[in-house]
Amino acid sequence: MAITVLRAGVTEEVFYRGHAHERLQSLTGRRSLAVVLTIIPFALFHFRQGPAGILIAGVMGLILALIYLKRRSLPAVMFTHFTVDFVPNVLLPLLGFSNSACRRDRRFTITPERRRLTARRRAPCGRLISIATRRSDAS
């Protein structure tokens, strides 16, 4: 996973900020248009993460573009991109926090002998984790 995060931070920034932004700015002569035209595909290529992922990638793309415009440094945006990907995808799971980007499904089961309603989630490893338990009032 760390290699994937490193690859994304480097290759995406070389392409979107280093090549596409510079080329579009030279073709259009407008910095703002180049920023918009690089943010749109950058955000849309995160479609696997759903609408929220597209929105977050769009906002991050804008922030990365602004950093690039201010500092004119690809290593700065590469490091920023790497850090934004590394913390939730590698560091937090290593520290024992679950990956918030991982989808979980809820299952509700009623055990007749105890008349308990238990909400369970499937953890990223596939194990069911009990998240809420209460007695049902039904007889």
Order of alpha helices (4+ residues) and beta strands (2+ residues): alpha-alpha-alpha-alpha-alpha-beta-beta-beta
